[in-house]
Amino acid sequence: MAEQNPLPKVVLVGNPNVGKSVLFNVLTGAYTTVSNYPGTSVEVSRGECEIFGVNYEILDTPGMYSIMPITEEERVARKILLAETPHAVLHVIDARNIERMLPMTLQLIEAGLPIILVVNILDEAKRLGMQINLQKLQQNLGVPVIGTVMRRKQGLAELQQAIADYASVPHKPFTYGRDLERDVTLTAALLKGEYRFSKRATSLLLMQKDTDVEQLVERGEPAENLAELMEVVRGIIFERRADLHLQISMERKKICKNMLADVVTQAEQADEPFAEKLSRWTINPWSGTPILLLVIYFGLYQFVGGFGAGTLVDFLEGSLFENYINPPVVDFVRSHVSAEWLFELLAGEYGLWTLGIRYAVALVLPIVGTFFLIFSLLEDTGYFPRLALLVDRVFKKIGLSGRAVIPMVLGFGCDTMATMVTRTLETVRERIIATILLSLAIPCSAQLGVILGLLSEVPGALAVWMISMLLIFLLVGFLASKVMPGEHPVFYMELPPLRLPQFRNVAVKTLTRMQSYFMEILPLFLFASFILWGLKMLGALEGIIGGLAPIVRAIGLPNEATSAFVFGFFRRDFGAAGLYDLQTNGLLTPTQLTVAAVTLTLFVPCIAQFLMMKKERGFQVSLSIFLFVSVLAFACGWLLNKILLTTGVLA
C-alpha cells in the first residue's frame, strides 16, 4: 500500500566527520550518537522536523566520498539518492577541506539533484586563516550555499530558510575537456529511459563501469536501443581503459580549483594553534605511541580498571549488595517460598537475583559506565581518527587498514556492536579478518574492566596478559592475511578538528549507551541465570562442567574455574564476573589467574556476538570462526601455563 501524504524529504550527504549527524540532531531534536569518527551511520537515521509550519522527514545517510561507490557505506548512501525524491539534498562539507570535497558537490549538481551546499566547521577554517566568500561560491555553483558552525547552531536559521525556499532542481553545466565532453555527450544522447540521475551523470557512471547503474540502464532502456548504447559505452571504456577514472577526477579537480580561485583566501598565521600541533603529535609514531600508552594507562587501566572495576565494584558488590541488599532479599525469599526449586530460581546459587541481577548491576554496569565515559570523551575530542592513522602501517601487516581501528576500538565497548560496524570496511577479506580478531582478542568493556581489576592486584600478571593478547592479535592477523585471498585495503579517512570535549555531548552519549547496554544485558543475564538454574535442577550442568573440566585442568586451572567458561558462552562479561568470584574466594594462584584471564579473553564469542556474526558473515564462516577460536583459546592457555610454570615469572 502506498504511503499516504508522504512528508517532503531532506537528505543529508557528505564525507564522514563533516557534521552530518550533528546537523541531523539539530534539525530533528532527536539524539543519535554524534561520533567524531566515521562508521556509526552505517544504517540511515530518520527523523522529522518542522520548518516554518511545514513538516519534513530528515534522512542522515552514511558517509560517502563520491556518487561512484566503493564501500558498502557509500553504496547505501547512493541507493538513498537513487530511490528517494527529496525536496532538498544537503551536501555537508568541512570548510577546511573545501577544495577536496567540492568535486562531490559538482557530481551531485550534475546529477540533477536539488542541492544545498552546507559549508560546516567555519570556525576551525577561520582559525587556520581561511576566508571563504560564500556568496561568490554560490554564484559559481548556481545552488544555495550556507556557512555553518552546526555544533553551536550558527547558520541554522539561514539553512532552514534555504530549505523552506528551495523550489527548483539545478542543472548547472560544468564542461570537461574536449575529448571527454564528446564521449559524455554521445552517450547521454543515446539514453532514452528515465532515470533518477541526469543523463549526463548516468553516462559518466556507465563509462566508469558502475554495475548498479548498468543494471538500471538495462531495465530502463528500450530493447532496440540497449545494444547500440552498450556497444558505444564498451568502445569508450576500451579506448580509455588506461586513464578514464583519472581523467574524470582531474577534470573535476581542475573545475573546482578555478572556481575557488576567487572564493578562498589564506591569511598569514603568526603561530600554529596548539590543537594543530597536538594533532600532528598524535599521528606521528614517535610521539603518538607514548600518547596512546598514556591514554591506555590513565583511561583504561587507572579509570576503568582501578576506579570502575575496583572502587565502584567494591562499593556496589562488596559492600552494598553483600552487606545490605542480598541478605534481606535471600531471607525474604526463604521465608515466603517453600518450594526448593523456586527458591533456587530466585535466590539460589544461580538465582535470578543472586546471579543475574547482581552480576548485571554490581559488576558489569559500573565497569561499562566508566568505559563509556572514557570512550565518549576520546570520541568527542576527535582522537580516534588520528589513532587510525597512527596504527595504519601496523594494521596493513595483518590485512587491515587504519580504518579498522574503529570497529576494534568499539569492540572494547561491545563486540556485538563492533561486529556490525565491520560492514564499513572496504573488502570482504578485511571484514572477515576483523571479525576473527574481534571474536578472539578484543575483550568487551565489562570483561576488560573485570580482568583489569583482577590482574592489577597481581604484580606482573597484567603485563603478561597484555603481551599475550597483543602477540596473539598480531600473529593471528598476520597469518590470516597470508592465508585469505582478496584485495588489500586502501586507507583514506577525514580528520575532524581536535577540540575539547563538550560536557553535554559526553554526558548524553555516556548515559544513552549505558541505558542501551543495560537494557540489552539485563534480560540476557536473567536468561543465562534461568538456563544455568534449569541445567542444575536437571543435573545437566554438572555433566557439562564435568565434560569441560579435563580441558580446564589441562591448562592448569582448578575444576571450579570450569563454570566461568560455561558462563562465558552466554556472555563474555558473565564469565569474567565468574573469575571475580573465584579470585575473591582465594581459589586461584597468580599463575592460574593469568592463564584463566588469557584463555577466557580468547574464548568463544558470546551468543549475541555469534548471532551478529551469522547475520554479517553467514553461518558457515561464523561456525568456522567459533570452532577456530575455541581450539586456539585453550591451546594458548596450555602453552602459557607451561611457560609461566617453567620460568616462574609469577611465582
C-alpha positions as CSV (number, residue, x, y, z in Angstrom):
1,M,0.0,0.0,0.0
2,A,1.4,3.4,-1.0
3,E,2.5,5.9,1.7
4,Q,-0.3,8.4,2.4
5,N,0.7,12.1,2.0
6,P,4.4,11.5,2.5
7,L,6.4,14.3,4.1
8,P,8.9,16.2,1.9
9,K,12.3,14.6,2.4
10,V,15.6,16.3,3.2
11,V,18.6,14.0,2.7
12,L,22.0,14.7,4.3
13,V,25.0,13.5,2.4
14,G,28.7,14.1,2.7
15,N,32.1,12.7,3.8
16,P,32.5,11.2,7.3
17,N,33.3,13.6,10.1
18,V,31.9,16.7,8.5
19,G,29.0,17.1,10.9
20,K,26.1,15.3,9.3
21,S,25.0,13.6,12.5
22,V,25.2,16.9,14.4
23,L,23.1,18.6,11.8
24,F,20.6,15.7,11.9
25,N,20.3,16.1,15.7
26,V,20.0,19.9,15.5
27,L,17.2,19.7,12.8
28,T,15.2,16.9,14.4
29,G,15.9,17.4,18.1
30,A,16.4,13.6,18.3
31,Y,19.6,12.2,19.7
32,T,21.6,9.7,17.8
33,T,25.3,9.1,18.6
34,V,27.3,12.1,17.4
35,S,30.6,10.4,16.6
36,N,33.8,12.1,15.8
37,Y,34.9,9.2,13.7
38,P,33.4,7.5,10.6
39,G,31.4,4.4,10.8
40,T,28.5,5.0,13.1
41,S,26.0,6.0,10.4
42,V,26.0,2.6,8.7
43,E,22.2,2.5,8.8
44,V,20.2,5.5,7.7
45,S,18.8,7.6,10.6
46,R,15.4,9.1,10.0
47,G,13.7,11.9,11.9
48,E,11.2,14.7,11.5
49,C,11.3,18.5,11.9
50,E,9.1,21.5,11.4
51,I,10.3,24.5,9.4
52,F,8.1,27.5,9.2
53,G,5.0,25.4,9.7
54,V,5.9,22.6,7.3
55,N,6.9,19.1,8.5
56,Y,9.9,17.4,6.8
57,E,11.4,14.0,7.0
58,I,15.2,14.2,7.6
59,L,17.4,11.3,6.4
60,D,21.0,11.0,7.6
61,T,23.0,8.8,5.2
62,P,26.3,7.0,5.7
63,G,29.5,8.9,4.8
64,M,30.4,8.9,1.1
65,Y,33.2,10.4,-0.9
66,S,31.7,10.2,-4.4
67,I,28.4,9.1,-6.1
68,M,30.6,6.3,-7.6
69,P,30.5,3.9,-4.6
70,I,33.4,1.8,-3.4
71,T,32.5,0.8,0.2
72,E,29.2,-0.6,1.5
73,E,28.6,2.7,3.3
74,E,28.8,4.7,0.0
75,R,26.6,2.1,-1.7
76,V,23.9,2.5,0.9
77,A,24.1,6.3,0.6
78,R,23.9,6.3,-3.2
79,K,20.9,3.9,-3.0
80,I,19.1,6.6,-1.0
81,L,19.8,9.2,-3.7
82,L,18.6,6.8,-6.4
83,A,15.5,5.7,-4.5
84,E,14.1,8.9,-2.9
85,T,12.7,12.0,-4.5
86,P,13.9,14.6,-2.0
87,H,12.8,18.2,-1.6
88,A,16.4,19.1,-0.9
89,V,19.8,17.3,-0.6
90,L,22.1,18.9,1.9
91,H,25.7,18.3,1.0
92,V,27.7,18.9,4.2
93,I,31.4,19.7,3.7
94,D,34.3,20.6,6.0
95,A,35.3,24.2,5.3
96,R,38.9,23.4,5.9
97,N,38.9,20.8,3.1
98,I,36.6,22.6,0.7
99,E,38.8,22.1,-2.4
100,R,39.0,18.3,-1.8
101,M,35.2,17.9,-1.0
102,L,33.8,20.2,-3.7
103,P,34.2,17.7,-6.6
104,M,31.4,15.6,-5.0
105,T,29.2,18.8,-5.0
106,L,29.8,19.0,-8.7
107,Q,28.7,15.4,-9.1
108,L,25.5,15.9,-7.1
109,I,24.6,19.1,-9.1
110,E,25.5,17.3,-12.3
111,A,23.2,14.5,-11.3
112,G,20.3,17.0,-11.3
113,L,19.7,16.7,-7.5
114,P,18.2,19.7,-5.5
115,I,21.5,20.6,-3.7
116,I,22.1,22.9,-0.9
117,L,25.8,23.2,0.0
118,V,26.4,23.4,3.7
119,V,29.9,24.7,4.4
120,N,30.4,23.5,8.0
121,I,33.1,23.9,10.6
122,L,33.7,27.5,9.5
123,D,35.2,28.4,12.9
124,E,38.1,26.0,12.5
125,A,38.7,27.3,9.0
126,K,38.9,30.9,10.2
127,R,41.2,29.8,13.0
128,L,43.5,28.5,10.3
129,G,43.4,31.8,8.5
130,M,41.0,30.8,5.7
131,Q,38.5,33.3,4.4
132,I,35.7,31.9,2.2
133,N,33.4,34.1,0.1
134,L,30.2,32.1,0.3
135,Q,28.2,34.5,-1.9
136,K,30.8,34.2,-4.7
137,L,30.8,30.4,-4.3
138,Q,27.0,30.3,-4.6
139,Q,27.2,32.3,-7.8
140,N,29.8,29.9,-9.2
141,L,27.9,26.8,-8.3
142,G,24.4,28.0,-9.0
143,V,23.0,26.4,-5.9
144,P,22.3,27.8,-2.3
145,V,25.5,27.9,-0.2
146,I,25.1,28.2,3.6
147,G,28.0,28.7,6.1
148,T,27.6,27.0,9.5
149,V,29.1,26.0,12.7
150,M,26.5,23.4,13.5
151,R,27.8,22.3,16.9
152,R,27.0,25.9,18.0
153,K,23.9,26.2,15.8
154,Q,25.4,29.1,13.9
155,G,23.8,29.3,10.4
156,L,20.8,27.2,11.4
157,A,18.2,29.9,10.7
158,E,19.7,30.6,7.2
159,L,19.8,26.9,6.4
160,Q,16.2,26.4,7.5
161,Q,15.2,29.4,5.3
162,A,17.1,27.8,2.3
163,I,15.3,24.5,2.8
164,A,11.9,26.2,3.0
165,D,12.6,28.4,-0.1
166,Y,14.0,25.6,-2.2
167,A,11.7,25.0,-5.2
168,S,13.8,24.1,-8.3
169,V,16.4,21.5,-9.3
170,P,19.6,23.0,-10.6
171,H,21.2,21.8,-13.9
172,K,24.4,23.9,-13.8
173,P,26.6,22.8,-16.7
174,F,30.3,22.0,-15.9
175,T,32.3,21.5,-19.1
176,Y,35.1,18.9,-19.2
177,G,37.9,18.6,-21.7
178,R,37.0,18.3,-25.4
179,D,37.5,14.5,-25.8
180,L,35.8,13.6,-22.5
181,E,33.0,16.1,-23.2
182,R,32.5,14.4,-26.7
183,D,32.1,10.9,-25.2
184,V,29.7,12.1,-22.4
185,T,27.5,13.9,-24.9
186,L,27.5,11.0,-27.3
187,T,26.5,8.5,-24.5
188,A,23.9,10.8,-23.0
189,A,22.2,11.3,-26.4
190,L,21.7,7.6,-26.7
191,L,19.9,7.3,-23.3
192,K,16.1,7.1,-23.9
193,G,14.9,5.9,-20.5
194,E,14.0,8.0,-17.4
195,Y,16.5,7.9,-14.5
196,R,16.8,9.5,-11.1
197,F,20.2,11.0,-12.1
198,S,20.5,13.2,-15.1
199,K,21.5,11.5,-18.4
200,R,24.9,13.3,-18.2
201,A,25.7,11.8,-14.7
202,T,24.3,8.4,-15.7
203,S,26.5,8.4,-18.8
204,L,29.6,9.1,-16.7
205,L,28.8,6.3,-14.3
206,L,28.2,3.9,-17.2
207,M,31.6,4.9,-18.6
208,Q,33.2,4.1,-15.2
209,K,31.6,0.6,-15.2
210,D,29.2,1.3,-12.2
211,T,27.4,-2.1,-12.0
212,D,24.3,-0.8,-10.2
213,V,23.8,1.9,-12.9
214,E,24.4,-0.7,-15.6
215,Q,21.5,-2.8,-14.2
216,L,19.3,0.3,-14.0
217,V,20.0,1.1,-17.6
218,E,19.4,-2.5,-18.7
219,R,16.0,-2.3,-17.2
220,G,15.2,1.2,-18.3
221,E,16.3,1.2,-21.9
222,P,14.1,0.0,-24.8
223,A,15.5,-3.3,-26.1
224,E,16.2,-1.9,-29.6
225,N,18.3,0.9,-28.1
226,L,20.2,-1.0,-25.4
227,A,22.5,-2.9,-27.7
228,E,23.7,0.2,-29.5
229,L,24.1,2.1,-26.2
230,M,26.2,-0.6,-24.6
231,E,28.3,-1.1,-27.7
232,V,29.2,2.6,-27.6
233,V,30.0,2.5,-23.9
234,R,32.2,-0.5,-24.3
235,G,34.1,1.2,-27.1
236,I,34.7,4.3,-24.9
237,I,35.8,2.1,-22.0
238,F,38.2,0.2,-24.2
239,E,39.6,3.3,-25.8
240,R,40.1,5.0,-22.4
241,R,41.0,1.9,-20.4
242,A,44.2,3.4,-19.0
243,D,43.1,6.8,-17.7
244,L,39.3,7.3,-17.7
245,H,38.8,7.4,-14.0
246,L,41.9,9.6,-13.5
247,Q,40.9,12.0,-16.3
248,I,37.4,12.4,-14.8
249,S,38.8,13.0,-11.4
250,M,41.4,15.5,-12.7
251,E,38.8,17.4,-14.7
252,R,36.6,17.9,-11.7
253,K,39.5,19.0,-9.5
254,K,40.5,21.5,-12.2
255,I,37.0,22.9,-12.3
256,C,36.9,23.2,-8.5
257,K,40.3,24.9,-8.4
258,N,39.3,27.5,-10.9
259,M,36.0,28.0,-9.1
260,L,37.7,28.6,-5.7
261,A,40.4,30.9,-7.0
262,D,38.4,34.0,-6.1
263,V,36.5,32.3,-3.3
264,V,39.1,31.2,-0.8
265,T,42.0,33.3,0.5
266,Q,44.6,32.2,3.1
267,A,45.8,34.7,5.6
268,E,49.2,34.5,7.2
269,Q,49.3,32.8,10.6
270,A,51.7,34.1,13.2
271,D,51.7,30.9,15.2
272,E,50.4,27.4,14.6
273,P,47.5,26.7,17.0
274,F,48.3,24.3,19.8
275,A,45.4,22.0,18.7
276,E,47.1,21.6,15.3
277,K,50.5,20.8,16.9
278,L,48.8,18.2,19.2
279,S,47.0,16.7,16.2
280,R,50.4,16.2,14.4
281,W,51.9,14.7,17.6
282,T,49.1,12.1,17.8
283,I,49.7,10.7,14.3
284,N,53.5,10.7,14.4
285,P,54.7,7.3,15.5
286,W,57.4,8.7,17.8
287,S,55.1,10.9,19.7
288,G,51.7,9.2,19.0
289,T,52.8,5.9,20.6
290,P,53.6,7.4,24.0
291,I,50.3,9.4,23.8
292,L,48.4,6.2,23.1
293,L,50.2,4.5,26.1
294,L,49.2,7.3,28.3
295,V,45.6,7.1,27.2
296,I,45.6,3.4,27.8
297,Y,47.2,3.7,31.2
298,F,45.1,6.6,32.6
299,G,41.9,5.9,30.7
300,L,41.6,2.1,30.7
301,Y,44.0,0.9,33.5
302,Q,43.5,3.6,36.1
303,F,40.0,4.8,35.5
304,V,38.2,1.7,34.1
305,G,40.3,-0.9,35.8
306,G,41.1,0.9,39.0
307,F,38.2,3.2,39.7
308,G,35.4,1.3,37.8
309,A,36.3,-2.3,38.4
310,G,38.0,-1.5,41.7
311,T,36.4,1.3,43.7
312,L,32.9,1.2,42.3
313,V,32.6,-2.6,42.1
314,D,33.9,-2.9,45.7
315,F,31.3,-0.5,46.9
316,L,28.4,-1.9,44.9
317,E,29.2,-5.6,45.1
318,G,31.4,-5.9,48.1
319,S,29.6,-3.5,50.4
320,L,26.1,-2.6,49.2
321,F,24.9,-5.9,47.8
322,E,26.8,-8.3,50.1
323,N,26.0,-6.5,53.3
324,Y,22.8,-4.6,52.8
325,I,20.9,-5.9,49.8
326,N,21.5,-9.7,49.3
327,P,20.9,-10.9,52.9
328,P,17.4,-9.4,53.4
329,V,16.4,-10.4,49.8
330,V,17.6,-14.0,50.4
331,D,15.9,-14.1,53.8
332,F,12.7,-12.7,52.4
333,V,12.6,-15.3,49.6
334,R,13.4,-18.1,52.1
335,S,10.6,-17.1,54.4
336,H,8.0,-16.8,51.7
337,V,8.9,-19.6,49.3
338,S,8.6,-23.2,50.5
339,A,9.4,-25.0,47.2
340,E,13.2,-25.5,47.0
341,W,13.2,-25.3,43.2
342,L,11.6,-21.9,43.3
343,F,14.0,-20.6,46.0
344,E,16.9,-21.8,43.8
345,L,15.4,-20.0,40.8
346,L,15.1,-16.7,42.7
347,A,17.9,-16.6,45.2
348,G,19.9,-19.8,44.9
349,E,23.5,-20.2,43.6
350,Y,22.4,-19.4,40.0
351,G,19.3,-17.4,41.0
352,L,17.8,-14.6,39.0
353,W,18.6,-12.2,41.8
354,T,21.8,-13.5,43.3
355,L,23.5,-14.2,39.9
356,G,21.6,-12.4,37.1
357,I,20.8,-9.0,38.7
358,R,23.8,-8.9,41.0
359,Y,26.3,-9.5,38.1
360,A,24.5,-7.0,35.8
361,V,24.1,-4.2,38.4
362,A,27.0,-4.6,40.7
363,L,29.8,-6.0,38.5
364,V,29.1,-5.1,34.9
365,L,27.2,-1.7,34.9
366,P,29.9,0.3,36.8
367,I,32.6,-1.0,34.6
368,V,30.6,-0.4,31.4
369,G,29.7,3.1,32.7
370,T,33.4,4.1,33.3
371,F,34.4,2.7,29.9
372,F,31.7,4.5,28.0
373,L,32.6,7.8,29.8
374,I,36.3,7.5,28.7
375,F,35.2,6.3,25.2
376,S,32.8,9.3,24.8
377,L,35.5,11.8,26.0
378,L,38.0,10.5,23.5
379,E,35.4,10.3,20.7
380,D,34.3,13.9,21.2
381,T,37.9,15.2,21.1
382,G,38.5,13.7,17.6
383,Y,41.2,11.3,18.8
384,F,40.0,8.1,17.2
385,P,40.6,9.1,13.5
386,R,44.1,10.1,14.5
387,L,44.6,6.7,16.2
388,A,43.5,5.1,12.9
389,L,46.3,7.0,11.1
390,L,48.8,6.0,13.8
391,V,48.1,2.3,13.5
392,D,47.6,2.1,9.8
393,R,51.1,0.9,9.0
394,V,50.9,-1.9,11.6
395,F,47.4,-2.9,10.6
396,K,48.4,-3.2,6.9
397,K,50.7,-6.1,8.1
398,I,47.6,-8.0,9.4
399,G,45.5,-7.4,6.3
400,L,43.6,-4.4,7.6
401,S,43.8,-0.6,7.1
402,G,43.8,2.0,9.8
403,R,40.0,2.3,9.2
404,A,39.6,-1.0,11.0
405,V,40.7,0.6,14.3
406,I,37.1,1.9,14.6
407,P,35.4,-1.5,15.0
408,M,38.4,-2.6,17.1
409,V,38.0,0.3,19.5
410,L,34.2,-0.2,19.5
411,G,34.9,-3.8,20.4
412,F,36.3,-2.7,23.7
413,G,32.8,-1.4,24.4
414,C,30.7,-4.2,22.8
415,D,32.0,-6.8,20.4
416,T,28.5,-7.4,19.1
417,M,28.2,-3.7,18.0
418,A,31.7,-3.8,16.6
419,T,31.0,-6.9,14.5
420,M,28.1,-5.0,12.9
421,V,30.4,-2.0,12.2
422,T,32.8,-4.2,10.2
423,R,30.5,-3.8,7.3
424,T,32.1,-0.3,6.9
425,L,35.4,-1.9,5.8
426,E,36.1,-1.9,2.2
427,T,36.7,-5.5,1.2
428,V,35.2,-8.9,2.3
429,R,38.6,-10.1,3.2
430,E,39.1,-7.2,5.6
431,R,35.7,-7.8,7.2
432,I,36.4,-11.5,7.8
433,I,39.8,-10.8,9.3
434,A,38.4,-8.1,11.6
435,T,35.6,-10.4,12.7
436,I,38.1,-13.1,13.6
437,L,40.2,-10.7,15.7
438,L,37.1,-9.2,17.4
439,S,36.0,-12.8,18.3
440,L,39.4,-13.7,19.6
441,A,41.4,-10.9,21.1
442,I,39.2,-7.9,21.8
443,P,37.5,-8.1,25.2
444,C,34.3,-6.1,25.7
445,S,34.3,-3.3,28.2
446,A,32.8,-5.3,31.1
447,Q,35.1,-8.2,30.6
448,L,38.1,-5.9,30.2
449,G,37.2,-4.0,33.3
450,V,36.9,-7.1,35.5
451,I,40.1,-8.5,34.1
452,L,42.0,-5.2,34.6
453,G,40.6,-5.1,38.2
454,L,41.7,-8.7,38.9
455,L,45.1,-8.6,37.4
456,S,46.1,-5.2,38.7
457,E,46.4,-6.7,42.1
458,V,48.9,-9.3,41.0
459,P,52.3,-7.8,40.1
460,G,53.4,-8.8,36.6
461,A,50.1,-10.5,35.7
462,L,48.6,-7.6,33.8
463,A,51.8,-7.2,31.7
464,V,51.8,-10.9,30.8
465,W,48.1,-10.7,29.8
466,M,48.7,-7.6,27.7
467,I,51.7,-9.0,25.9
468,S,50.0,-12.3,25.3
469,M,46.9,-10.6,23.8
470,L,48.9,-8.3,21.6
471,L,51.1,-11.1,20.3
472,I,48.1,-13.4,19.5
473,F,46.3,-10.5,17.9
474,L,49.2,-9.7,15.6
475,L,50.1,-13.3,14.9
476,V,46.6,-14.4,14.0
477,G,46.0,-11.3,11.9
478,F,49.3,-11.8,10.1
479,L,48.6,-15.5,9.3
480,A,45.0,-14.7,8.3
481,S,46.2,-12.0,5.9
482,K,48.6,-14.5,4.3
483,V,46.0,-17.3,4.0
484,M,42.9,-15.4,2.9
485,P,42.7,-14.3,-0.7
486,G,41.3,-11.0,-1.7
487,E,42.2,-7.3,-2.3
488,H,44.4,-5.4,0.0
489,P,42.6,-2.4,1.6
490,V,43.2,1.2,0.7
491,F,43.1,3.7,3.6
492,Y,41.6,7.1,3.5
493,M,39.9,9.0,6.4
494,E,38.8,12.5,7.2
495,L,40.4,14.2,10.3
496,P,37.8,16.2,12.3
497,P,39.0,19.1,14.4
498,L,40.9,18.2,17.6
499,R,39.0,20.0,20.3
500,L,38.0,20.0,23.9
501,P,35.0,17.6,24.5
502,Q,31.6,19.2,25.2
503,F,30.1,18.2,28.5
504,R,26.6,17.8,27.1
505,N,27.8,15.6,24.3
506,V,29.8,13.4,26.6
507,A,27.1,13.1,29.2
508,V,24.3,12.3,26.7
509,K,26.5,9.7,24.9
510,T,27.6,8.0,28.1
511,L,24.1,7.8,29.6
512,T,22.5,6.8,26.3
513,R,25.0,4.0,25.8
514,M,24.8,2.8,29.4
515,Q,21.0,2.7,29.2
516,S,21.0,0.8,25.9
517,Y,23.7,-1.6,27.1
518,F,22.0,-2.3,30.4
519,M,18.6,-2.9,28.7
520,E,20.4,-5.4,26.5
521,I,22.4,-7.3,29.1
522,L,19.9,-7.5,31.9
523,P,17.5,-9.8,30.0
524,L,20.4,-11.9,28.8
525,F,21.8,-12.2,32.3
526,L,18.4,-13.2,33.6
527,F,18.1,-15.7,30.7
528,A,21.6,-17.1,31.4
529,S,20.7,-17.5,35.1
530,F,17.5,-19.3,34.2
531,I,19.3,-21.7,31.8
532,L,22.0,-22.4,34.4
533,W,19.3,-23.0,37.1
534,G,17.5,-25.3,34.7
535,L,20.7,-27.2,33.9
536,K,21.5,-27.5,37.6
537,M,18.0,-28.8,38.5
538,L,18.1,-31.3,35.7
539,G,21.6,-32.4,36.7
540,A,22.9,-31.5,33.3
541,L,25.1,-28.6,34.5
542,E,27.4,-30.9,36.4
543,G,27.7,-33.0,33.3
544,I,28.7,-30.0,31.1
545,I,31.1,-28.8,33.7
546,G,32.4,-32.3,34.2
547,G,32.9,-32.7,30.4
548,L,34.8,-29.4,30.2
549,A,36.8,-30.0,33.5
550,P,39.6,-32.1,32.0
551,I,40.3,-29.4,29.4
552,V,40.3,-26.8,32.1
553,R,42.6,-28.9,34.3
554,A,44.9,-29.4,31.3
555,I,45.7,-25.7,31.2
556,G,46.4,-25.8,35.0
557,L,43.2,-24.5,36.4
558,P,41.0,-26.0,39.2
559,N,37.7,-27.6,38.5
560,E,35.8,-24.6,39.9
561,A,37.1,-22.5,37.0
562,T,35.1,-24.5,34.6
563,S,31.9,-22.7,35.5
564,A,33.4,-19.4,34.4
565,F,33.9,-20.8,30.9
566,V,30.3,-22.1,30.8
567,F,29.2,-18.6,31.9
568,G,31.4,-17.1,29.2
569,F,29.4,-18.8,26.5
570,F,26.3,-16.8,27.5
571,R,28.3,-13.5,27.7
572,R,32.0,-12.8,28.0
573,D,31.5,-10.4,30.8
574,F,29.4,-13.1,32.6
575,G,32.4,-15.4,32.5
576,A,34.8,-12.6,33.7
577,A,32.5,-12.0,36.6
578,G,32.7,-15.7,37.4
579,L,36.5,-15.3,37.7
580,Y,35.9,-12.4,40.1
581,D,34.1,-14.8,42.5
582,L,36.9,-17.4,42.2
583,Q,39.6,-14.8,42.9
584,T,37.8,-13.3,45.9
585,N,37.4,-16.8,47.4
586,G,41.2,-17.4,47.0
587,L,40.9,-20.3,44.6
588,L,43.4,-19.1,42.0
589,T,47.1,-18.6,42.2
590,P,48.7,-15.7,40.3
591,T,49.7,-18.1,37.5
592,Q,46.3,-19.6,37.3
593,L,44.6,-16.2,37.4
594,T,46.7,-15.0,34.5
595,V,46.1,-18.2,32.4
596,A,42.4,-18.1,33.1
597,A,42.3,-14.4,32.1
598,V,44.1,-15.0,28.8
599,T,42.1,-18.1,27.9
600,L,38.7,-16.6,28.8
601,T,39.5,-13.5,26.8
602,L,40.3,-15.6,23.8
603,F,37.4,-17.9,24.5
604,V,34.3,-18.3,22.2
605,P,32.2,-15.2,21.3
606,C,29.1,-14.8,23.4
607,I,25.7,-15.8,21.9
608,A,24.8,-12.2,20.9
609,Q,28.1,-11.7,19.1
610,F,27.8,-15.1,17.3
611,L,24.3,-14.2,16.1
612,M,25.6,-10.9,14.8
613,M,28.5,-12.8,13.1
614,K,26.0,-15.1,11.5
615,K,24.0,-12.1,10.2
616,E,27.0,-10.3,8.8
617,R,29.3,-13.2,7.6
618,G,26.9,-16.1,7.2
619,F,26.5,-19.3,9.2
620,Q,29.4,-21.3,7.7
621,V,32.0,-18.6,8.2
622,S,30.7,-17.9,11.7
623,L,30.8,-21.5,12.7
624,S,34.4,-21.8,11.4
625,I,35.4,-18.8,13.4
626,F,33.7,-20.2,16.5
627,L,35.5,-23.5,16.3
628,F,38.8,-21.9,15.5
629,V,38.6,-19.5,18.4
630,S,37.6,-22.3,20.8
631,V,40.6,-24.5,20.0
632,L,43.1,-21.7,19.9
633,A,41.9,-20.3,23.3
634,F,42.7,-23.5,25.2
635,A,45.9,-24.2,23.1
636,C,47.2,-20.7,24.1
637,G,46.1,-21.3,27.7
638,W,48.0,-24.6,27.8
639,L,51.2,-23.1,26.3
640,L,51.1,-20.0,28.6
641,N,50.7,-22.2,31.7
642,K,53.7,-24.3,30.7
643,I,55.8,-21.1,30.1
644,L,54.8,-19.5,33.4
645,L,55.4,-22.6,35.4
646,T,58.8,-23.2,33.7
647,T,60.0,-19.6,34.1
648,G,58.4,-19.0,37.5
649,V,57.7,-15.4,36.4
650,L,54.6,-15.1,38.6
651,A,55.6,-17.4,41.3
